[in-house]
Amino acid sequence: MADIQHKRTTKTSWTSLNPTLADGELGVETDTKMFKFGDGVTPWNSLAYAAASGGNVDGGGPDSIYGGTTTIDGGGI
């Protein structure tokens, strides 16, 4: 199985470079641990940060990763 690596650098570097990520491509700020998903047209500085809700990983409760919902930018996945 191949490893998956995402683009990653510091917040300052992302802001300075201001790249356009491919549709669905993930970019991670290594110093803040924040991340954004590209749409293929919007530069980094104009993309919204992704946000996840939930956090129970024990299999119980409404926000469990095994049975609840996780929200990224307002839509359930």
C-alpha positions as CSV (number, residue, x, y, z in Angstrom):
1,M,0.0,0.0,0.0
2,A,1.3,3.4,-0.9
3,D,1.6,6.3,1.6
4,I,-0.5,9.3,1.0
5,Q,1.2,12.7,1.6
6,H,-0.5,16.0,1.6
7,K,1.0,19.4,0.8
8,R,2.2,21.0,4.0
9,T,4.2,24.0,5.1
10,T,3.9,26.8,7.7
11,K,1.1,29.4,7.7
12,T,3.5,32.1,6.7
13,S,4.7,30.1,3.7
14,W,1.2,29.2,2.5
15,T,0.2,32.9,2.7
16,S,3.3,34.1,0.9
17,L,3.1,31.5,-1.9
18,N,-0.7,31.6,-2.2
19,P,-1.0,28.5,-4.4
20,T,-4.2,27.2,-5.9
21,L,-4.8,23.6,-4.7
22,A,-6.4,21.1,-7.0
23,D,-10.0,20.1,-6.5
24,G,-10.1,18.0,-3.3
25,E,-6.4,18.5,-2.6
26,L,-5.5,19.0,1.1
27,G,-3.1,21.6,2.4
28,V,-1.9,21.6,6.0
29,E,-0.3,24.4,8.0
30,T,2.4,22.5,10.0
31,D,2.6,25.1,12.7
32,T,-1.1,25.7,13.4
33,K,-2.4,22.3,12.4
34,M,-5.2,24.0,10.4
35,F,-6.0,22.8,6.9
36,K,-7.9,23.7,3.8
37,F,-9.3,21.7,0.8
38,G,-8.7,23.1,-2.7
39,D,-11.4,23.6,-5.3
40,G,-9.1,23.9,-8.3
41,V,-9.8,27.7,-8.8
42,T,-9.5,29.5,-5.5
43,P,-6.1,30.7,-4.2
44,W,-5.0,29.6,-0.7
45,N,-5.6,33.0,0.9
46,S,-9.2,33.0,-0.3
47,L,-10.1,29.4,0.8
48,A,-11.9,28.9,4.1
49,Y,-10.3,26.6,6.7
50,A,-11.9,23.2,7.0
51,A,-13.7,22.6,10.3
52,A,-14.6,19.3,11.9
53,S,-17.1,18.7,14.7
54,G,-17.4,15.7,16.9
55,G,-14.5,14.0,18.5
56,N,-15.6,10.9,20.3
57,V,-13.5,8.1,19.0
58,D,-14.7,5.4,21.5
59,G,-17.7,4.3,19.4
60,G,-20.3,5.8,21.7
61,G,-22.2,9.0,21.7
62,P,-23.9,11.0,18.9
63,D,-20.6,12.4,17.5
64,S,-18.7,9.1,17.5
65,I,-16.6,8.5,14.4
66,Y,-18.2,5.1,14.3
67,G,-21.8,6.2,14.2
68,G,-22.2,10.0,14.3
69,T,-21.6,12.7,11.8
70,T,-18.5,14.8,11.1
71,T,-19.0,18.2,9.5
72,I,-16.6,19.8,7.1
73,D,-17.5,23.3,6.1
74,G,-21.2,22.8,7.0
75,G,-21.9,19.6,5.1
76,G,-22.1,16.1,6.6
77,I,-19.9,13.4,5.3
